[in-house]
Amino acid sequence: MPTKGYFPTEADLGAQGAKQKTFHELAAATTRKHFGNKIFVRAVVEISNFCRENCHYCGMRRDDKDLHRFRARHEQLAELLIQHRPASVTDVNIQAGEDPVAVREIALPLIKTLSRETNLGISVCLGTLTPQLYDELQNAGASIFIMKFENADAQQYELLEAPGTLDERITHIRLLAEKNWNVSSGFIAGLPGQSPRDLLKNFELARALPLNGCSVSPFIPGEKTPLAKFPTADPNETFNCVAALRLMRPDWVIPAVSAFNLAAQDGYRRGLRAGANLVTINLTPDEFRGDYIIYKRDRFIMTEQRVLDAVAAENLEPSKMSLADFYRRKKLNVVAEKIPVSA
Ligand code: 5AD
């Protein structure tokens, strides 16, 4: 299978057995060619589970009036990240439900403290915000924005009550990229009613967007969501999507998401074998973890040990360079290439 200009087919996304093995090996080899055996290691802190959105797939949707809502204290998180982060962590992702109060009161002060006191690269995953807030986050020191488009079919997007409209989401992704953010997006594979053709549309959209990375989340039926009765995503299809993303965009950063472990035994390792090159250690304080339920109460928490064991078991190594520095360097290289040698 040639990788130049690769775009997946329905057959690729449905591959099984020997065909699938070859497909994933090609994706893994492509990853090694671009990133060696290094895997980016970031921490995530989940700072608030308040959410003004109502996504049918998500356990933190606003209609769940029974969920205990929390906001963390930025001082506590700063202490944790400055004094007690694992040595392998080079970046932190600050994540929340869509809660502008938490952006102002927790994320911004936390980012300012971390930029002042550490070399950590800073990513945020905080939903669709105002351009002013994007600027404030960037000025505080964040450089990577995670904004998932979730589902490339506008009609399904609307039915699922995903954030705003698909058009608006795409506009925000483009705006962030124009403002010099490194943008990573993502979609959910195996949503109820998603046909193979629908799944492919996610690749068409991802390919057209100004991204540095993209995730695939296997659909996990959330206990108290309208989609509770639907089946979990097919793990084969999920990891085929990872391999296809890698072959489509050899230089993208593709995360192994914790939901891989909910979709399959050894899911995290299978993700790494299909071309993922970013892992995440969950450092959310214990007291909050239980209420940050994207899927279900019984979360599969990726601890430092689990993450590093999976990386080592695949003969890979934590990257010493942060994701933020990696992107910075890449941009400098692009600029350098544009300057004529004689200049
Ligand atoms: N299954 C898979 N992914 C989900 N997400 C939320 N709920 C689910 C689910 N049930 C993903 C979405 C969201 C991110 C926080 O988690 O992509 O943006």
Residues whose N, C-alpha, C, O or C-beta is under 5 A from the ligand:
A	BS01	5AD	Y57 C58 K148 I188 S217 P218 F219 I220 P221 G222 I294 Y295
